[in-house]
Every structure is written in C-alpha cells, then in structure tokens.
Amino acid sequence: MEQKYAHITIEERCEIARLQAAGLSMRQISTALDRAPSTIAREMKRNSNHNGQYQPSYAEQQSRARRWTGSKLDRNSDLRETVLFRLAQGWSPEQVAGRLAKDSGTCVISHETIYRFIHAQIARTKDYAWRHYLPRGKSKRGWRGRKGGSPASFIAHRRSLRERPEEVNSRQTPGHWEADLMLFRTYGQAVLALHERHSRLLIATRQPSKAAQPVAKAMREILAPLPPAWRQTVTFDNGTEFAHHYDLHDLDIQTFFCDTYKPWQKGGIENAIGRMRRTLPRKIDLTTISEDRFVELIRAYNNTPRKCLDYQTPAELFWSKMLHFKCESTFPPARE
C-alpha cells in the first residue's frame, strides 16, 4: 500500500507546544497526535528557535521558508522574459496575465505574482529602475490623489453631466467620447486627447497651446470625418480650454461637463492619460519627440489588450465595430 505523508499543520504545532509545556514526553505527544515519534522529534529539532524553545508561529515560518523555492518568475526564465518584455511595452501586470490566459486558454500567471516579483526585486536589489516596469512607475504600492479643477462659471452653454443620456453610462453604445489636455513642464506644450468610451480607443494630437479656439478646431477635425453614430457626445472637465465646446454642436454632438472638482467622473480619459504618462511624462520636452514617434506611442496604447474588453485591444474592437457599422449602412435594402 502506498504510504502518504502530510505536512504538520499549524494546529498540530500549537498542540505540540501545549503538550510539551504540560510535561509530556515525545512518544506521548506522538501518540496524542497519531504521528510517528520520529516525525515529532524531527519537527522539534528543525523548527525550534535558537534558545531551543518550540513556538508554533516560529515553527510555521521556518517550515514555510524551507519549502519556498522562489516565485514562479524566478523559476521560469522563459515566462519571465515574456512578462518583462510585455511590461517594457507599457502593458500592466493585469493586461499581461489576462492576455497570456486568453492566448493559452488557461491561467498562466496572476497579476499579483507579477507585482510581487517587481517589488521583491526593488526590495532585494535596491535598484529602483525596476519600478519602470509598472504602469505608474511607483516603487511602493498604494494610491496618492490630488485635487484640481477650474471654475465652471467661465464656460458658456455649459450642461451638467447629470443631463447626459443614461445610455452613455453603460458603455455599450459607441460614439460617446471624453476629452482632456495633457500638459507638460515647458510652457505652451499640450496634447489634446479624445477617448471613446465603448472601445477605449485613444486619439491624440499636439496643440500649439491650451487656448480654447484651437482646441475646439482640433476636436472638430478629429470627429467630423466619423459617421454620425460615432460622434454623439463629448464629456469634459471644467478647464477653460474647452470653453468653445459649443463649436461641436453644429456636428450634432452634445457636450457635457463634470461637476466642479470631480474630473474622475470622466474616468476613461483620466485612466488613458495616466497610462500615456509613462511614455510622455510631464517633464519631457515635446519638441524632442518626432511625429512618427508620437504616432507610434498612441498606436502602442491602442494595441494593448484591456481587461474590460476581455483582453481585446481598443483598436481591434473599434475597427470590428466600425466595419460592422459600414457593412450595415451599405447593405442593399431587401426587395419588396
């Protein structure tokens, strides 16, 4: 008959300590636990502290440390190279784990394992360059927020977010956008970013300044070529750079604004800009970025899989829906 061995549990370790304190011998303890005397002897010898005292919590820690052989990424060099390559491309740990699972049909690694691996490298090596593998580039986990906003009283024809159609909130219908400006340390440098809520597609263009008129003109140039169904609403924060939002109304685009000091109400574009800050940090000089490189960065964002899209990329979903829309709109009507 095959002999099976089970590791001693924390409950058994507590019982060993209690019985030892009561003065029982090793054989009496083994009988009480239905374990071999050699098992109890080995447990007390290997997992007692440096003073020879047997403490359950210390014994449990020693046992776990002895069995630990490194994280999955420490043991699997091919998987480690794949994960680090994707992280270097700007993918988040969750996107890496999700796409690997989607491609292989089974869970390969969890995002938590990737986070722990990166932070373990920082703690072990004191090399903070490891943090650049993470989307936010933080060496410590946690969220740090800050307040911001601008007066809404300067914006004419402003409509509150509460007036926006309810269907926008579900993200099931395409054609609803969010807009914001990415500003930089050098005065006058700005990037206008438009984010489509359904597909999470990002469109961005450089701006000569944050003046309201050029910003409105750029938005018209981006949205006008789209079919009407793909340009229904745009949501802004209360920055005065969007004061000429009403220039979009003649394209039958409705415009809405977040409540004051609540830019998180347009969370899609806030998230997108946060992701883009990894490759376009505030301190960078935009004049050092060529137009080809700028387009490449936006393309990389749109070709990164997203958990909310079942690990499709925004570009894949956008173009599949766009082609479907074109097929429907050009299909000849049925003959009567």
C-alpha beads as a LAMMPS data file, in Angstrom:
LAMMPS data file: protein, C-alpha beads

336 atoms
335 bonds

1 atom types
1 bond types

-500.0 500.0 xlo xhi
-500.0 500.0 ylo yhi
-500.0 500.0 zlo zhi

Masses

1 110.0

Atoms # bond

1 1 1 0.000 0.000 0.000
2 1 1 1.351 3.423 -0.942
3 1 1 2.472 5.482 2.049
4 1 1 1.327 9.103 2.088
5 1 1 2.953 11.903 4.066
6 1 1 1.191 15.084 5.195
7 1 1 2.967 18.174 6.442
8 1 1 2.384 19.137 10.055
9 1 1 -0.295 21.814 10.277
10 1 1 -0.298 24.959 12.405
11 1 1 -2.999 23.383 14.612
12 1 1 -0.724 20.377 15.282
13 1 1 2.181 22.704 16.072
14 1 1 0.034 24.501 18.646
15 1 1 -0.865 21.131 20.177
16 1 1 2.809 20.067 20.274
17 1 1 3.709 23.248 22.163
18 1 1 0.806 22.774 24.616
19 1 1 1.605 19.133 25.336
20 1 1 5.324 19.853 25.694
21 1 1 4.554 22.619 28.196
22 1 1 2.381 20.106 30.098
23 1 1 5.436 17.873 30.523
24 1 1 4.534 15.050 28.144
25 1 1 7.297 13.026 26.520
26 1 1 7.933 12.922 22.796
27 1 1 6.286 9.480 22.480
28 1 1 3.231 10.615 24.419
29 1 1 2.916 13.668 22.129
30 1 1 3.229 11.480 19.025
31 1 1 0.514 9.151 20.339
32 1 1 -1.815 12.074 21.047
33 1 1 -1.327 13.425 17.512
34 1 1 -1.310 9.994 15.818
35 1 1 2.100 10.757 14.373
36 1 1 5.337 8.773 14.339
37 1 1 7.737 9.635 17.202
38 1 1 10.457 10.364 14.629
39 1 1 8.178 12.950 12.984
40 1 1 7.672 14.812 16.262
41 1 1 11.378 14.598 17.095
42 1 1 12.375 15.946 13.695
43 1 1 9.789 18.753 13.922
44 1 1 11.015 19.946 17.322
45 1 1 14.668 19.719 16.318
46 1 1 14.377 21.562 12.992
47 1 1 11.872 24.261 13.941
48 1 1 12.778 25.260 17.495
49 1 1 14.287 28.722 17.983
50 1 1 17.933 29.432 18.794
51 1 1 17.186 29.018 22.524
52 1 1 15.805 25.531 21.926
53 1 1 12.217 26.609 22.648
54 1 1 9.423 25.329 20.432
55 1 1 6.974 28.077 19.434
56 1 1 4.166 27.298 16.928
57 1 1 4.309 30.567 14.965
58 1 1 8.101 30.463 14.612
59 1 1 7.972 26.787 13.608
60 1 1 5.375 27.551 10.924
61 1 1 7.528 30.368 9.497
62 1 1 10.607 28.156 9.426
63 1 1 8.741 25.373 7.678
64 1 1 7.304 27.688 5.005
65 1 1 10.674 29.349 4.385
66 1 1 12.313 25.942 3.922
67 1 1 9.761 24.906 1.297
68 1 1 9.847 28.200 -0.672
69 1 1 11.827 27.822 -3.901
70 1 1 11.341 31.318 -5.341
71 1 1 8.491 32.898 -7.243
72 1 1 7.181 31.500 -10.499
73 1 1 9.097 34.142 -12.443
74 1 1 12.321 33.256 -10.620
75 1 1 11.957 29.614 -11.633
76 1 1 10.697 30.024 -15.210
77 1 1 13.139 32.101 -17.265
78 1 1 11.070 31.936 -20.497
79 1 1 7.959 33.181 -18.741
80 1 1 9.996 35.891 -17.010
81 1 1 11.352 37.167 -20.333
82 1 1 7.862 37.206 -21.848
83 1 1 6.391 39.092 -18.891
84 1 1 9.198 41.659 -18.714
85 1 1 9.045 42.214 -22.485
86 1 1 5.318 42.994 -22.295
87 1 1 5.792 45.222 -19.250
88 1 1 8.506 47.128 -21.115
89 1 1 5.986 47.714 -23.918
90 1 1 3.730 49.517 -21.445
91 1 1 1.348 46.685 -20.585
92 1 1 0.148 46.481 -16.990
93 1 1 0.623 43.238 -14.985
94 1 1 -3.116 42.601 -15.247
95 1 1 -3.006 43.003 -19.034
96 1 1 -0.022 40.675 -19.291
97 1 1 -1.653 37.995 -17.134
98 1 1 -5.000 38.340 -18.888
99 1 1 -3.582 38.142 -22.404
100 1 1 -1.435 35.107 -21.539
101 1 1 -4.523 33.384 -20.165
102 1 1 -6.557 34.317 -23.242
103 1 1 -3.886 33.044 -25.660
104 1 1 -3.221 29.766 -23.805
105 1 1 -6.766 29.032 -22.646
106 1 1 -5.697 28.648 -19.023
107 1 1 -4.265 30.771 -16.221
108 1 1 -0.511 31.092 -16.707
109 1 1 0.337 33.609 -14.012
110 1 1 -1.608 36.076 -11.875
111 1 1 -1.117 39.831 -11.959
112 1 1 -0.457 39.750 -8.204
113 1 1 2.510 37.428 -8.759
114 1 1 3.958 39.907 -11.270
115 1 1 3.515 42.857 -8.888
116 1 1 5.134 40.928 -6.037
117 1 1 8.038 39.899 -8.263
118 1 1 8.763 43.523 -9.281
119 1 1 8.516 44.870 -5.735
120 1 1 10.635 41.976 -4.433
121 1 1 13.366 42.917 -6.925
122 1 1 13.275 46.520 -5.689
123 1 1 13.472 45.407 -2.051
124 1 1 16.216 42.873 -2.718
125 1 1 18.481 44.869 -5.057
126 1 1 17.600 48.457 -4.042
127 1 1 17.522 49.140 -7.781
128 1 1 14.550 51.453 -8.234
129 1 1 14.787 51.195 -12.027
130 1 1 12.559 48.103 -11.649
131 1 1 9.628 50.415 -10.941
132 1 1 9.643 51.499 -14.592
133 1 1 8.208 48.094 -15.497
134 1 1 4.962 49.164 -13.784
135 1 1 2.364 51.432 -15.463
136 1 1 2.530 54.154 -12.808
137 1 1 6.232 53.755 -12.142
138 1 1 5.739 53.668 -8.356
139 1 1 8.206 51.872 -6.112
140 1 1 5.585 51.482 -3.362
141 1 1 2.070 50.211 -3.731
142 1 1 -0.884 52.456 -2.999
143 1 1 -2.816 55.409 -4.443
144 1 1 -1.958 59.057 -3.991
145 1 1 -4.564 61.526 -5.146
146 1 1 -4.590 65.257 -5.609
147 1 1 -7.316 67.819 -6.054
148 1 1 -7.677 70.032 -9.091
149 1 1 -10.117 71.725 -11.439
150 1 1 -11.058 75.102 -12.865
151 1 1 -14.044 77.467 -12.478
152 1 1 -17.146 76.425 -14.387
153 1 1 -18.538 79.958 -14.447
154 1 1 -16.311 80.910 -17.426
155 1 1 -17.870 78.270 -19.712
156 1 1 -20.887 79.411 -21.741
157 1 1 -23.699 76.986 -22.645
158 1 1 -22.372 74.524 -20.095
159 1 1 -24.526 71.437 -19.455
160 1 1 -24.013 69.240 -16.417
161 1 1 -23.084 65.584 -16.620
162 1 1 -26.427 64.821 -14.987
163 1 1 -28.159 65.811 -18.228
164 1 1 -26.178 63.303 -20.267
165 1 1 -28.222 60.374 -21.703
166 1 1 -28.295 57.355 -19.424
167 1 1 -27.086 55.046 -22.218
168 1 1 -23.655 56.693 -22.059
169 1 1 -23.000 55.258 -18.610
170 1 1 -23.316 51.652 -19.766
171 1 1 -20.507 51.997 -22.373
172 1 1 -22.483 49.613 -24.613
173 1 1 -23.179 52.214 -27.309
174 1 1 -20.305 53.631 -29.411
175 1 1 -19.918 57.295 -30.231
176 1 1 -19.540 58.762 -26.753
177 1 1 -16.204 60.464 -26.104
178 1 1 -14.268 62.068 -23.267
179 1 1 -11.688 64.796 -23.819
180 1 1 -8.822 66.310 -21.855
181 1 1 -5.469 68.021 -22.308
182 1 1 -2.112 66.566 -21.344
183 1 1 0.062 69.464 -20.180
184 1 1 3.840 69.496 -19.855
185 1 1 6.509 71.350 -17.926
186 1 1 7.506 73.520 -20.888
187 1 1 5.010 76.364 -21.189
188 1 1 2.664 76.086 -24.162
189 1 1 3.184 72.396 -24.820
190 1 1 -0.033 70.367 -24.765
191 1 1 -1.603 67.249 -26.237
192 1 1 -5.347 67.008 -26.890
193 1 1 -6.608 63.502 -26.085
194 1 1 -10.002 62.058 -27.057
195 1 1 -11.127 58.732 -25.572
196 1 1 -14.043 56.673 -26.941
197 1 1 -15.945 55.144 -24.024
198 1 1 -17.145 51.959 -25.740
199 1 1 -13.941 50.752 -27.449
200 1 1 -11.477 52.679 -25.200
201 1 1 -9.780 53.954 -28.367
202 1 1 -7.479 56.944 -27.830
203 1 1 -6.926 59.682 -30.426
204 1 1 -4.375 62.386 -29.620
205 1 1 -2.896 65.384 -31.362
206 1 1 -0.354 68.028 -30.380
207 1 1 -1.626 71.522 -29.660
208 1 1 0.233 74.838 -30.020
209 1 1 -1.288 75.980 -26.709
210 1 1 -4.222 75.361 -24.380
211 1 1 -6.269 78.194 -25.922
212 1 1 -9.948 77.314 -26.334
213 1 1 -10.346 78.140 -30.046
214 1 1 -7.523 75.911 -31.396
215 1 1 -8.658 73.096 -29.087
216 1 1 -12.224 73.268 -30.416
217 1 1 -10.937 73.364 -34.010
218 1 1 -8.775 70.276 -33.431
219 1 1 -11.719 68.368 -31.954
220 1 1 -13.855 69.223 -34.993
221 1 1 -11.127 67.966 -37.341
222 1 1 -10.907 64.680 -35.429
223 1 1 -14.637 63.996 -35.027
224 1 1 -16.122 65.413 -38.253
225 1 1 -14.952 62.545 -40.546
226 1 1 -16.601 59.918 -38.313
227 1 1 -20.118 58.611 -39.066
228 1 1 -22.815 60.404 -37.015
229 1 1 -23.370 57.297 -34.876
230 1 1 -19.711 57.508 -33.779
231 1 1 -19.847 61.173 -32.666
232 1 1 -22.801 61.600 -30.347
233 1 1 -21.471 63.161 -27.121
234 1 1 -18.253 64.522 -25.637
235 1 1 -17.636 64.918 -21.902
236 1 1 -15.130 67.444 -20.488
237 1 1 -13.835 68.622 -17.141
238 1 1 -14.206 72.312 -16.302
239 1 1 -10.955 73.541 -17.828
240 1 1 -11.374 76.794 -19.717
241 1 1 -9.546 75.255 -22.679
242 1 1 -12.923 73.673 -23.507
243 1 1 -14.852 76.944 -23.329
244 1 1 -15.609 76.764 -27.101
245 1 1 -17.192 73.324 -26.793
246 1 1 -20.338 74.664 -28.495
247 1 1 -18.433 74.728 -31.808
248 1 1 -19.172 70.980 -31.912
249 1 1 -22.930 71.450 -31.729
250 1 1 -23.322 72.003 -35.474
251 1 1 -21.988 68.444 -35.930
252 1 1 -24.954 67.259 -33.791
253 1 1 -22.548 66.471 -30.955
254 1 1 -23.878 67.087 -27.460
255 1 1 -21.350 68.344 -24.896
256 1 1 -21.402 67.826 -21.138
257 1 1 -19.200 68.797 -18.192
258 1 1 -18.235 67.055 -14.963
259 1 1 -19.186 68.534 -11.633
260 1 1 -16.610 71.001 -10.319
261 1 1 -13.545 69.400 -8.742
262 1 1 -14.673 65.935 -9.909
263 1 1 -12.643 65.127 -13.036
264 1 1 -12.834 61.453 -12.070
265 1 1 -16.389 61.470 -13.471
266 1 1 -14.748 61.121 -16.891
267 1 1 -12.636 58.219 -15.682
268 1 1 -11.873 56.756 -19.112
269 1 1 -9.728 59.650 -20.330
270 1 1 -8.164 60.081 -16.892
271 1 1 -7.084 56.443 -16.984
272 1 1 -5.836 56.760 -20.571
273 1 1 -3.728 59.829 -19.777
274 1 1 -2.336 58.082 -16.709
275 1 1 -1.190 55.232 -18.939
276 1 1 0.294 57.602 -21.522
277 1 1 2.253 59.457 -18.831
278 1 1 4.622 56.521 -18.691
279 1 1 5.941 57.314 -22.180
280 1 1 5.044 61.016 -22.173
281 1 1 5.855 62.220 -18.634
282 1 1 5.150 65.805 -17.695
283 1 1 8.860 66.673 -17.574
284 1 1 9.508 65.671 -21.203
285 1 1 10.122 68.271 -23.926
286 1 1 7.655 67.504 -26.721
287 1 1 9.965 69.054 -29.309
288 1 1 12.320 66.108 -28.799
289 1 1 9.560 63.660 -29.831
290 1 1 9.235 63.251 -33.603
291 1 1 5.777 62.943 -35.155
292 1 1 6.485 59.324 -36.133
293 1 1 7.458 58.518 -32.550
294 1 1 4.360 60.307 -31.217
295 1 1 2.094 58.281 -33.531
296 1 1 3.919 55.106 -32.519
297 1 1 3.189 55.776 -28.822
298 1 1 -0.528 56.273 -29.492
299 1 1 -0.592 53.148 -31.655
300 1 1 1.071 51.152 -28.864
301 1 1 -1.659 52.289 -26.438
302 1 1 -4.439 51.287 -28.830
303 1 1 -2.868 47.880 -29.454
304 1 1 -2.517 46.970 -25.780
305 1 1 -5.146 44.457 -24.527
306 1 1 -7.585 45.622 -21.857
307 1 1 -9.235 43.552 -19.156
308 1 1 -12.511 45.469 -19.572
309 1 1 -12.573 44.357 -23.237
310 1 1 -11.937 40.690 -22.377
311 1 1 -8.309 41.318 -23.317
312 1 1 -9.062 42.568 -26.801
313 1 1 -7.236 45.730 -27.796
314 1 1 -9.096 49.046 -28.295
315 1 1 -8.037 49.051 -31.966
316 1 1 -9.415 45.535 -32.526
317 1 1 -12.800 46.410 -31.025
318 1 1 -13.038 49.838 -32.678
319 1 1 -12.318 48.574 -36.179
320 1 1 -14.503 45.483 -35.836
321 1 1 -17.447 47.679 -34.813
322 1 1 -16.630 50.259 -37.479
323 1 1 -16.526 47.612 -40.236
324 1 1 -19.769 46.114 -38.937
325 1 1 -21.355 49.564 -38.999
326 1 1 -20.183 50.174 -42.585
327 1 1 -21.498 46.786 -43.717
328 1 1 -24.889 47.504 -42.185
329 1 1 -25.086 51.008 -43.641
330 1 1 -24.091 49.932 -47.172
331 1 1 -26.056 46.662 -47.358
332 1 1 -28.701 46.958 -50.115
333 1 1 -32.314 47.037 -48.878
334 1 1 -34.440 43.938 -49.363
335 1 1 -36.609 43.871 -52.447
336 1 1 -40.329 44.065 -51.894

Bonds

1 1 1 2
2 1 2 3
3 1 3 4
4 1 4 5
5 1 5 6
6 1 6 7
7 1 7 8
8 1 8 9
9 1 9 10
10 1 10 11
11 1 11 12
12 1 12 13
13 1 13 14
14 1 14 15
15 1 15 16
16 1 16 17
17 1 17 18
18 1 18 19
19 1 19 20
20 1 20 21
21 1 21 22
22 1 22 23
23 1 23 24
24 1 24 25
25 1 25 26
26 1 26 27
27 1 27 28
28 1 28 29
29 1 29 30
30 1 30 31
31 1 31 32
32 1 32 33
33 1 33 34
34 1 34 35
35 1 35 36
36 1 36 37
37 1 37 38
38 1 38 39
39 1 39 40
40 1 40 41
41 1 41 42
42 1 42 43
43 1 43 44
44 1 44 45
45 1 45 46
46 1 46 47
47 1 47 48
48 1 48 49
49 1 49 50
50 1 50 51
51 1 51 52
52 1 52 53
53 1 53 54
54 1 54 55
55 1 55 56
56 1 56 57
57 1 57 58
58 1 58 59
59 1 59 60
60 1 60 61
61 1 61 62
62 1 62 63
63 1 63 64
64 1 64 65
65 1 65 66
66 1 66 67
67 1 67 68
68 1 68 69
69 1 69 70
70 1 70 71
71 1 71 72
72 1 72 73
73 1 73 74
74 1 74 75
75 1 75 76
76 1 76 77
77 1 77 78
78 1 78 79
79 1 79 80
80 1 80 81
81 1 81 82
82 1 82 83
83 1 83 84
84 1 84 85
85 1 85 86
86 1 86 87
87 1 87 88
88 1 88 89
89 1 89 90
90 1 90 91
91 1 91 92
92 1 92 93
93 1 93 94
94 1 94 95
95 1 95 96
96 1 96 97
97 1 97 98
98 1 98 99
99 1 99 100
100 1 100 101
101 1 101 102
102 1 102 103
103 1 103 104
104 1 104 105
105 1 105 106
106 1 106 107
107 1 107 108
108 1 108 109
109 1 109 110
110 1 110 111
111 1 111 112
112 1 112 113
113 1 113 114
114 1 114 115
115 1 115 116
116 1 116 117
117 1 117 118
118 1 118 119
119 1 119 120
120 1 120 121
121 1 121 122
122 1 122 123
123 1 123 124
124 1 124 125
125 1 125 126
126 1 126 127
127 1 127 128
128 1 128 129
129 1 129 130
130 1 130 131
131 1 131 132
132 1 132 133
133 1 133 134
134 1 134 135
135 1 135 136
136 1 136 137
137 1 137 138
138 1 138 139
139 1 139 140
140 1 140 141
141 1 141 142
142 1 142 143
143 1 143 144
144 1 144 145
145 1 145 146
146 1 146 147
147 1 147 148
148 1 148 149
149 1 149 150
150 1 150 151
151 1 151 152
152 1 152 153
153 1 153 154
154 1 154 155
155 1 155 156
156 1 156 157
157 1 157 158
158 1 158 159
159 1 159 160
160 1 160 161
161 1 161 162
162 1 162 163
163 1 163 164
164 1 164 165
165 1 165 166
166 1 166 167
167 1 167 168
168 1 168 169
169 1 169 170
170 1 170 171
171 1 171 172
172 1 172 173
173 1 173 174
174 1 174 175
175 1 175 176
176 1 176 177
177 1 177 178
178 1 178 179
179 1 179 180
180 1 180 181
181 1 181 182
182 1 182 183
183 1 183 184
184 1 184 185
185 1 185 186
186 1 186 187
187 1 187 188
188 1 188 189
189 1 189 190
190 1 190 191
191 1 191 192
192 1 192 193
193 1 193 194
194 1 194 195
195 1 195 196
196 1 196 197
197 1 197 198
198 1 198 199
199 1 199 200
200 1 200 201
201 1 201 202
202 1 202 203
203 1 203 204
204 1 204 205
205 1 205 206
206 1 206 207
207 1 207 208
208 1 208 209
209 1 209 210
210 1 210 211
211 1 211 212
212 1 212 213
213 1 213 214
214 1 214 215
215 1 215 216
216 1 216 217
217 1 217 218
218 1 218 219
219 1 219 220
220 1 220 221
221 1 221 222
222 1 222 223
223 1 223 224
224 1 224 225
225 1 225 226
226 1 226 227
227 1 227 228
228 1 228 229
229 1 229 230
230 1 230 231
231 1 231 232
232 1 232 233
233 1 233 234
234 1 234 235
235 1 235 236
236 1 236 237
237 1 237 238
238 1 238 239
239 1 239 240
240 1 240 241
241 1 241 242
242 1 242 243
243 1 243 244
244 1 244 245
245 1 245 246
246 1 246 247
247 1 247 248
248 1 248 249
249 1 249 250
250 1 250 251
251 1 251 252
252 1 252 253
253 1 253 254
254 1 254 255
255 1 255 256
256 1 256 257
257 1 257 258
258 1 258 259
259 1 259 260
260 1 260 261
261 1 261 262
262 1 262 263
263 1 263 264
264 1 264 265
265 1 265 266
266 1 266 267
267 1 267 268
268 1 268 269
269 1 269 270
270 1 270 271
271 1 271 272
272 1 272 273
273 1 273 274
274 1 274 275
275 1 275 276
276 1 276 277
277 1 277 278
278 1 278 279
279 1 279 280
280 1 280 281
281 1 281 282
282 1 282 283
283 1 283 284
284 1 284 285
285 1 285 286
286 1 286 287
287 1 287 288
288 1 288 289
289 1 289 290
290 1 290 291
291 1 291 292
292 1 292 293
293 1 293 294
294 1 294 295
295 1 295 296
296 1 296 297
297 1 297 298
298 1 298 299
299 1 299 300
300 1 300 301
301 1 301 302
302 1 302 303
303 1 303 304
304 1 304 305
305 1 305 306
306 1 306 307
307 1 307 308
308 1 308 309
309 1 309 310
310 1 310 311
311 1 311 312
312 1 312 313
313 1 313 314
314 1 314 315
315 1 315 316
316 1 316 317
317 1 317 318
318 1 318 319
319 1 319 320
320 1 320 321
321 1 321 322
322 1 322 323
323 1 323 324
324 1 324 325
325 1 325 326
326 1 326 327
327 1 327 328
328 1 328 329
329 1 329 330
330 1 330 331
331 1 331 332
332 1 332 333
333 1 333 334
334 1 334 335
335 1 335 336
